[in-house]
Amino acid sequence: MQGSKKRFEGANELNLESYQTRLEIAPSEVSLIRIREPQPNDQITLKFTLKNESDKGSTLYFPTAQRCEAIIRDSDGKVIYTWSEDYDFAPDAGYSYLNAGEHLNYQITIPYQALRGKIPVGESTITASLVNYPQLRAEMPLRIQP
């Protein structure tokens, strides 16, 4: 029994270097005036993609129903917004299997209203990462206009 457990764990060891990440955001430039007085559908949309570049599949483990995270930092690197703080996630653990060469897409929306009073004019950075695998992340600049 112990030998098969070790074999199973070894089969699912992740080579994090075999994964590629990509982040797309729209819009990449936002007006502070619009953030202060947002319309109901004003939001930043993030598409976070994870691709398995290895020649074998792997299983990703997640401790809750949350799969990815988004964080906005100001030009000094200070965290000014964390997406998951606006949501409750079921405490149920889960798995995703990713075959060789396949990719997973995650979409996150950040309502402008959630940024009101938090984000300054200037350059900020949005980082998206996979929960439980913070090394698997991608960043994009976000410009806040006056």
Backbone as a chain_set.jsonl record, in Angstrom:
{"seq": "MQGSKKRFEGANELNLESYQTRLEIAPSEVSLIRIREPQPNDQITLKFTLKNESDKGSTLYFPTAQRCEAIIRDSDGKVIYTWSEDYDFAPDAGYSYLNAGEHLNYQITIPYQALRGKIPVGESTITASLVNYPQLRAEMPLRIQP", "coords": {"N": [[0.823, -1.195, 0.0], [1.896, 1.284, 0.839], [3.907, 1.647, -1.092], [2.43, 2.023, -3.491], [1.199, 4.431, -2.938], [3.374, 6.197, -2.868], [4.171, 5.959, -5.535], [1.947, 7.055, -6.833], [2.043, 9.715, -5.851], [4.491, 10.516, -6.942], [3.894, 10.388, -9.642], [2.3, 12.568, -9.968], [3.831, 14.783, -9.463], [4.629, 18.138, -10.02], [6.233, 19.803, -12.613], [6.889, 22.875, -12.544], [8.112, 24.554, -14.329], [7.381, 23.651, -16.78], [5.047, 24.805, -17.458], [3.298, 27.411, -19.102], [2.259, 30.754, -18.762], [-0.223, 33.257, -19.42], [-1.542, 36.526, -19.566], [-4.272, 38.522, -20.293], [-5.743, 41.701, -20.421], [-8.577, 43.839, -20.361], [-10.219, 46.883, -20.234], [-6.858, 48.204, -20.761], [-6.253, 50.624, -19.926], [-7.62, 53.028, -17.834], [-9.941, 55.496, -16.768], [-9.734, 57.6, -13.962], [-11.863, 59.186, -13.237], [-13.976, 57.739, -14.296], [-13.844, 55.492, -12.667], [-14.525, 56.581, -10.235], [-17.177, 57.296, -10.687], [-18.75, 54.984, -11.709], [-20.432, 53.166, -14.357], [-23.053, 50.675, -14.383], [-22.072, 48.347, -15.761], [-19.338, 48.716, -15.996], [-16.134, 47.455, -15.969], [-13.024, 45.697, -15.415], [-11.71, 43.203, -17.367], [-10.122, 40.162, -17.02], [-8.213, 37.661, -18.582], [-6.801, 34.782, -17.83], [-4.445, 32.476, -18.737], [-3.275, 29.179, -18.647], [-0.886, 26.976, -19.774], [0.051, 23.661, -20.413], [3.122, 22.731, -21.196], [4.534, 20.431, -21.209], [5.314, 16.934, -21.939], [3.568, 15.237, -20.775], [0.51, 14.669, -18.971], [-0.912, 16.354, -16.084], [-2.05, 16.711, -12.695], [-3.72, 19.267, -11.051], [-4.066, 20.581, -7.855], [-6.492, 22.095, -5.777], [-7.235, 23.83, -2.838], [-9.709, 24.941, -2.183], [-12.835, 26.049, -3.689], [-11.944, 28.143, -5.194], [-9.97, 29.04, -7.976], [-8.18, 30.816, -9.221], [-6.374, 33.92, -8.663], [-6.391, 37.487, -8.465], [-4.459, 40.383, -8.25], [-3.968, 43.806, -7.649], [-1.384, 46.116, -7.791], [0.096, 49.194, -6.736], [2.345, 51.712, -8.149], [4.462, 51.598, -6.377], [4.504, 49.034, -5.557], [2.767, 48.295, -3.592], [0.012, 46.444, -2.401], [-3.161, 47.118, -3.567], [-5.595, 46.15, -4.231], [-7.306, 43.113, -3.906], [-8.704, 40.538, -5.561], [-10.107, 38.207, -4.585], [-10.987, 38.943, -2.071], [-13.469, 40.015, -2.31], [-15.234, 37.968, -2.549], [-16.81, 34.86, -1.55], [-15.723, 31.57, -1.198], [-16.52, 28.183, -1.765], [-15.601, 25.723, 0.628], [-14.703, 23.387, -0.485], [-12.34, 21.136, -1.652], [-10.64, 20.692, -4.797], [-9.806, 19.385, -8.093], [-7.968, 19.759, -11.125], [-7.345, 18.364, -14.222], [-4.76, 18.485, -16.52], [-3.965, 17.874, -19.704], [-1.055, 17.019, -21.69], [0.149, 19.698, -23.618], [-2.305, 20.994, -23.567], [-4.512, 23.686, -22.479], [-5.744, 25.781, -19.813], [-8.268, 28.169, -19.269], [-9.023, 31.017, -17.399], [-11.381, 33.364, -16.346], [-11.663, 36.552, -14.966], [-13.469, 39.167, -13.494], [-13.27, 42.559, -12.619], [-15.068, 44.842, -11.05], [-15.37, 48.336, -11.681], [-16.351, 49.774, -9.555], [-15.402, 48.406, -7.319], [-12.849, 49.333, -7.139], [-12.972, 51.921, -6.428], [-11.747, 54.685, -4.652], [-9.458, 53.306, -3.971], [-7.467, 53.039, -5.905], [-4.745, 54.763, -7.345], [-3.938, 57.55, -9.569], [-1.855, 56.879, -12.35], [0.707, 54.406, -13.01], [-0.127, 51.05, -12.516], [-0.026, 47.578, -11.566], [-1.383, 44.543, -12.644], [-1.649, 41.343, -11.39], [-2.164, 37.997, -12.082], [-2.699, 34.802, -10.757], [-2.374, 31.261, -10.171], [-4.254, 29.678, -7.735], [-2.817, 28.082, -4.978], [-0.588, 27.574, -6.428], [1.397, 29.794, -6.565], [3.618, 30.486, -8.057], [2.921, 30.18, -10.642], [2.091, 32.541, -12.519], [1.11, 35.655, -14.078], [1.72, 38.95, -15.319], [0.457, 42.249, -16.027], [0.573, 45.633, -17.162], [-1.403, 48.342, -15.863], [-2.844, 51.282, -16.618], [-3.822, 54.186, -15.025], [-5.64, 56.901, -15.767], [-6.056, 60.475, -15.193]], "CA": [[0.0, 0.0, 0.0], [2.76, 2.45, 0.921], [4.602, 1.793, -2.371], [1.542, 2.582, -4.511], [0.972, 5.842, -2.602], [4.545, 6.929, -3.335], [4.132, 5.958, -6.993], [0.914, 8.017, -7.212], [2.553, 11.059, -5.582], [5.534, 10.804, -7.921], [3.276, 10.574, -10.955], [1.64, 13.867, -10.028], [4.722, 15.886, -9.158], [4.547, 19.138, -11.06], [7.392, 20.555, -13.056], [6.274, 24.173, -12.794], [8.763, 25.184, -15.478], [6.764, 23.169, -18.02], [3.807, 25.546, -17.676], [3.384, 28.78, -19.595], [1.104, 31.553, -18.364], [-0.462, 34.466, -20.2], [-2.611, 37.353, -19.026], [-4.819, 39.572, -21.149], [-6.694, 42.535, -19.684], [-9.299, 44.843, -21.158], [-9.239, 47.724, -20.908], [-5.569, 48.313, -20.072], [-6.171, 52.012, -19.496], [-8.903, 53.377, -17.214], [-10.03, 56.857, -16.253], [-10.081, 57.688, -12.54], [-13.216, 59.757, -13.185], [-14.914, 56.629, -14.555], [-13.829, 54.632, -11.476], [-15.262, 57.289, -9.183], [-18.597, 57.316, -11.04], [-18.88, 53.899, -12.697], [-21.702, 52.672, -14.87], [-23.253, 49.319, -13.846], [-21.294, 47.299, -16.44], [-17.92, 49.071, -16.097], [-15.292, 46.464, -15.302], [-11.805, 45.232, -16.06], [-11.815, 41.768, -17.601], [-8.841, 39.467, -17.107], [-8.216, 36.284, -19.074], [-5.562, 34.149, -17.385], [-4.302, 31.196, -19.431], [-2.211, 28.287, -18.195], [-0.682, 25.929, -20.769], [0.972, 22.576, -20.059], [4.069, 22.564, -22.299], [5.276, 19.181, -21.055], [4.848, 15.834, -22.777], [2.638, 14.384, -20.03], [-0.533, 15.362, -18.235], [-0.704, 16.501, -14.652], [-3.207, 17.076, -11.896], [-3.562, 20.447, -10.212], [-4.906, 20.49, -6.65], [-6.943, 23.372, -5.229], [-7.787, 23.57, -1.503], [-11.1, 25.42, -2.121], [-13.429, 26.206, -5.02], [-11.229, 29.2, -5.909], [-8.923, 28.522, -8.857], [-7.159, 31.817, -9.502], [-6.387, 35.145, -7.874], [-5.916, 38.693, -9.141], [-4.02, 41.413, -7.312], [-3.496, 45.047, -8.27], [-0.393, 46.828, -6.991], [0.421, 50.525, -7.233], [3.7, 51.815, -8.699], [5.42, 51.276, -5.315], [4.393, 47.606, -5.25], [1.809, 48.078, -2.502], [-1.251, 45.829, -2.821], [-4.293, 48.027, -3.384], [-6.845, 45.422, -4.452], [-7.215, 41.658, -4.024], [-9.984, 40.108, -6.113], [-10.792, 37.192, -3.784], [-11.569, 39.52, -0.862], [-14.858, 40.381, -2.604], [-16.006, 36.747, -2.797], [-16.719, 33.703, -0.671], [-15.517, 30.36, -1.98], [-16.856, 26.947, -1.066], [-14.389, 25.128, 1.195], [-14.481, 22.086, -1.103], [-11.126, 20.964, -2.446], [-10.921, 20.218, -6.147], [-8.679, 19.053, -8.955], [-8.098, 19.953, -12.569], [-6.34, 17.594, -14.946], [-4.339, 19.205, -17.714], [-3.194, 17.015, -20.603], [0.1, 17.614, -22.359], [-0.195, 20.585, -24.721], [-3.594, 21.659, -23.385], [-4.497, 24.883, -21.638], [-6.927, 26.166, -19.044], [-8.534, 29.607, -19.271], [-9.821, 31.526, -16.286], [-11.765, 34.755, -16.552], [-11.974, 37.296, -13.748], [-13.906, 40.534, -13.741], [-13.1, 43.472, -11.489], [-15.92, 46.012, -11.271], [-14.745, 49.622, -11.348], [-16.838, 50.176, -8.23], [-14.544, 47.783, -6.306], [-11.581, 50.061, -7.106], [-13.232, 53.3, -6.006], [-11.041, 55.095, -3.447], [-8.3, 52.452, -3.7], [-6.449, 53.048, -6.946], [-4.294, 56.117, -7.666], [-3.558, 57.871, -10.94], [-0.509, 56.436, -12.688], [0.924, 53.009, -13.408], [-0.364, 49.962, -11.571], [0.237, 46.267, -12.158], [-2.321, 43.47, -12.313], [-1.043, 40.016, -11.387], [-3.084, 36.868, -11.936], [-1.953, 33.588, -10.423], [-3.156, 30.075, -9.856], [-4.31, 29.413, -6.3], [-2.023, 26.936, -4.553], [0.621, 27.554, -7.245], [1.653, 31.215, -6.798], [4.689, 30.651, -9.037], [2.279, 30.206, -11.957], [1.448, 33.848, -12.553], [1.423, 36.552, -15.192], [1.455, 40.345, -14.965], [0.22, 43.23, -17.087], [0.431, 46.989, -16.63], [-2.71, 48.991, -15.892], [-2.642, 52.722, -16.505], [-4.973, 54.94, -14.523], [-5.598, 58.296, -16.218], [-6.831, 61.392, -14.322]], "C": [[0.863, 1.253, 0.0], [3.475, 2.698, -0.409], [3.714, 2.411, -3.435], [1.234, 4.047, -4.222], [2.144, 6.685, -3.089], [4.556, 7.019, -4.858], [3.115, 6.978, -7.496], [1.414, 9.442, -7.006], [3.617, 11.449, -6.594], [4.964, 11.075, -9.301], [2.673, 11.955, -11.084], [2.531, 15.03, -9.601], [4.7, 16.857, -10.333], [5.912, 19.734, -11.355], [6.848, 21.917, -13.464], [6.894, 24.897, -13.982], [8.148, 24.737, -16.795], [5.431, 23.864, -18.308], [4.105, 26.954, -18.182], [2.115, 29.514, -19.167], [0.998, 32.778, -19.267], [-1.628, 35.21, -19.568], [-2.986, 38.4, -20.054], [-5.783, 40.376, -20.294], [-7.328, 43.539, -20.63], [-10.26, 45.58, -20.237], [-7.934, 47.766, -20.116], [-5.323, 49.739, -19.598], [-7.564, 52.433, -19.025], [-8.833, 54.807, -16.692], [-10.446, 56.837, -14.785], [-11.482, 58.275, -12.363], [-14.249, 58.657, -13.367], [-14.978, 55.68, -13.358], [-14.638, 55.277, -10.354], [-16.768, 57.288, -9.418], [-18.871, 56.243, -12.095], [-20.32, 53.661, -13.147], [-21.84, 51.217, -14.398], [-22.379, 48.234, -14.486], [-19.824, 47.632, -16.603], [-17.086, 48.084, -15.295], [-14.019, 46.233, -16.096], [-11.953, 43.718, -16.18], [-10.422, 41.184, -17.786], [-9.073, 38.075, -17.664], [-6.838, 35.717, -18.756], [-5.505, 32.75, -17.992], [-3.087, 30.456, -18.895], [-2.092, 27.17, -19.222], [0.363, 24.939, -20.283], [1.864, 22.305, -21.27], [4.832, 21.245, -22.215], [4.694, 18.105, -21.973], [3.963, 14.855, -22.006], [1.649, 15.244, -19.254], [-0.209, 15.462, -16.759], [-1.986, 16.967, -13.976], [-2.864, 18.267, -11.024], [-4.548, 20.333, -9.061], [-5.226, 21.892, -6.147], [-7.637, 23.12, -3.896], [-9.231, 24.044, -1.309], [-11.646, 25.487, -3.542], [-12.739, 27.305, -5.827], [-10.094, 28.593, -6.732], [-7.826, 29.537, -9.143], [-7.389, 33.073, -8.67], [-5.908, 36.284, -8.749], [-5.61, 39.742, -8.085], [-3.577, 42.629, -8.123], [-2.558, 45.718, -7.28], [-0.158, 48.206, -7.6], [1.875, 50.546, -7.701], [4.791, 51.53, -7.663], [5.39, 49.799, -4.933], [3.432, 47.282, -4.127], [0.506, 47.49, -3.057], [-2.391, 46.797, -2.521], [-5.637, 47.344, -3.627], [-6.529, 43.939, -4.59], [-8.6, 41.135, -4.391], [-10.754, 39.182, -5.177], [-11.425, 37.747, -2.515], [-13.03, 39.929, -1.055], [-15.77, 39.166, -2.748], [-15.832, 35.737, -1.674], [-16.599, 32.475, -1.562], [-15.866, 29.145, -1.138], [-15.572, 26.299, -0.562], [-14.03, 23.772, 0.582], [-13.209, 22.07, -1.942], [-11.506, 20.438, -3.826], [-9.643, 19.999, -6.934], [-9.008, 19.448, -10.387], [-6.987, 19.148, -13.216], [-6.031, 18.32, -16.243], [-3.446, 18.295, -18.548], [-2.015, 17.769, -21.195], [-0.377, 18.475, -23.523], [-1.508, 21.331, -24.573], [-3.452, 22.882, -22.485], [-5.82, 25.05, -20.904], [-7.051, 27.681, -19.121], [-9.4, 29.951, -18.072], [-10.136, 32.983, -16.584], [-12.193, 35.368, -15.23], [-12.451, 38.673, -14.173], [-13.753, 41.335, -12.452], [-13.967, 44.693, -11.773], [-15.182, 47.289, -10.882], [-15.119, 50.049, -9.935], [-15.946, 49.611, -7.121], [-13.217, 48.53, -6.14], [-11.732, 51.492, -6.595], [-12.536, 53.597, -4.676], [-9.79, 54.286, -3.133], [-7.149, 52.658, -4.677], [-6.048, 54.476, -7.307], [-4.05, 56.309, -9.17], [-2.128, 57.385, -11.159], [-0.48, 54.976, -13.098], [0.636, 52.066, -12.243], [-0.04, 48.664, -12.296], [-0.835, 45.297, -11.703], [-1.564, 42.151, -12.43], [-2.149, 38.993, -11.218], [-2.235, 35.634, -11.656], [-2.919, 32.45, -10.128], [-3.097, 29.838, -8.353], [-3.581, 28.098, -6.029], [-0.742, 26.772, -5.368], [1.001, 29.006, -7.569], [2.784, 31.488, -7.79], [4.117, 30.736, -10.456], [1.447, 31.478, -12.044], [1.859, 34.608, -13.809], [1.019, 37.955, -14.776], [1.228, 41.187, -16.213], [0.133, 44.605, -16.44], [-1.01, 47.476, -16.763], [-2.47, 50.471, -15.663], [-3.945, 53.391, -16.077], [-4.767, 56.41, -14.914], [-6.395, 59.173, -15.267], [-8.292, 61.486, -14.755]], "O": [[0.596, 2.188, -0.755], [3.632, 3.851, -0.813], [4.181, 3.243, -4.213], [1.029, 4.829, -5.151], [1.945, 7.76, -3.656], [4.916, 8.058, -5.41], [3.376, 7.687, -8.468], [1.236, 10.291, -7.879], [3.646, 12.59, -7.055], [5.494, 11.9, -10.045], [2.543, 12.47, -12.195], [2.042, 16.142, -9.398], [4.747, 16.447, -11.492], [6.647, 20.12, -10.446], [6.397, 22.096, -14.595], [6.257, 25.767, -14.577], [8.368, 25.374, -17.825], [4.763, 23.545, -19.292], [5.053, 27.599, -17.735], [1.022, 28.948, -19.209], [1.993, 33.267, -19.803], [-2.584, 34.598, -19.092], [-2.125, 39.078, -20.615], [-6.557, 39.805, -19.526], [-6.698, 44.02, -21.571], [-11.041, 44.944, -19.529], [-7.906, 47.407, -18.939], [-4.315, 50.026, -18.951], [-8.557, 52.223, -19.721], [-7.785, 55.262, -16.233], [-11.392, 56.145, -14.409], [-12.201, 57.898, -11.438], [-15.272, 58.636, -12.683], [-16.035, 55.124, -13.062], [-15.349, 54.594, -9.617], [-17.548, 57.279, -8.466], [-19.187, 56.561, -13.241], [-21.277, 53.92, -12.418], [-20.839, 50.591, -14.05], [-21.986, 47.289, -13.802], [-19.112, 46.899, -17.289], [-17.3, 47.9, -14.097], [-13.944, 46.534, -17.287], [-12.281, 43.038, -15.208], [-9.642, 41.661, -18.61], [-10.014, 37.388, -17.268], [-5.836, 36.126, -19.343], [-6.407, 31.939, -17.786], [-2.015, 31.034, -18.715], [-3.075, 26.489, -19.515], [1.426, 25.329, -19.8], [1.417, 21.718, -22.255], [5.685, 20.969, -23.059], [3.716, 18.335, -22.684], [3.641, 13.777, -22.506], [1.927, 16.399, -18.928], [0.654, 14.749, -16.247], [-2.877, 17.537, -14.607], [-1.841, 18.274, -10.339], [-5.723, 20.026, -9.266], [-4.357, 22.763, -6.095], [-8.536, 22.283, -3.822], [-9.905, 23.603, -0.378], [-10.997, 25.036, -4.486], [-12.939, 27.385, -7.04], [-9.351, 27.739, -6.247], [-6.663, 29.163, -9.294], [-8.444, 33.26, -8.062], [-5.113, 36.08, -9.668], [-6.387, 39.962, -7.155], [-2.904, 42.5, -9.145], [-2.876, 45.874, -6.101], [-0.206, 48.373, -8.818], [2.559, 49.524, -7.656], [5.93, 51.249, -8.036], [6.164, 49.362, -4.081], [3.293, 46.12, -3.745], [-0.032, 47.976, -4.052], [-2.57, 47.239, -1.386], [-6.687, 47.883, -3.277], [-5.6, 43.555, -5.301], [-9.55, 41.275, -3.621], [-11.958, 39.366, -4.999], [-12.302, 37.108, -1.934], [-13.745, 40.163, -0.08], [-16.957, 39.318, -3.038], [-14.84, 35.756, -0.946], [-17.3, 32.36, -2.567], [-15.549, 29.084, 0.049], [-14.557, 26.323, -1.258], [-13.14, 23.084, 1.084], [-13.033, 22.899, -2.834], [-12.556, 19.82, -4.001], [-8.551, 20.373, -6.506], [-10.168, 19.468, -10.798], [-5.828, 19.236, -12.811], [-6.937, 18.72, -16.974], [-2.32, 17.983, -18.159], [-1.984, 18.999, -21.199], [-1.207, 18.042, -24.322], [-1.801, 22.218, -25.375], [-2.432, 23.086, -21.828], [-6.859, 24.536, -21.317], [-6.051, 28.393, -19.046], [-10.378, 29.267, -17.772], [-9.27, 33.742, -17.018], [-12.976, 34.788, -14.477], [-11.904, 39.272, -15.098], [-14.06, 40.862, -11.358], [-13.635, 45.496, -12.645], [-14.463, 47.324, -9.883], [-14.302, 50.616, -9.209], [-15.752, 50.263, -6.095], [-12.54, 48.38, -5.123], [-10.743, 52.187, -6.361], [-12.704, 52.867, -3.699], [-9.125, 54.55, -2.132], [-5.986, 52.472, -4.317], [-6.916, 55.315, -7.551], [-3.97, 55.343, -9.929], [-1.292, 57.47, -10.26], [-1.495, 54.393, -13.479], [1.108, 52.277, -11.125], [0.192, 48.662, -13.505], [-1.16, 45.231, -10.518], [-0.92, 41.88, -13.443], [-2.977, 39.108, -10.314], [-1.176, 35.452, -12.256], [-4.106, 32.656, -9.874], [-2.015, 29.802, -7.768], [-3.725, 27.129, -6.774], [0.097, 25.932, -5.043], [0.936, 29.409, -8.73], [2.897, 32.599, -8.308], [4.747, 31.292, -11.356], [0.267, 31.496, -11.695], [2.816, 34.252, -14.497], [0.095, 38.137, -13.983], [1.73, 40.885, -17.296], [-0.326, 44.734, -15.305], [-1.737, 47.065, -17.668], [-1.946, 50.865, -14.621], [-5.004, 53.194, -16.673], [-3.838, 57.067, -14.445], [-7.31, 58.688, -14.601], [-9.075, 62.207, -14.136]]}, "num_chains": 1, "name": "protein.A"}
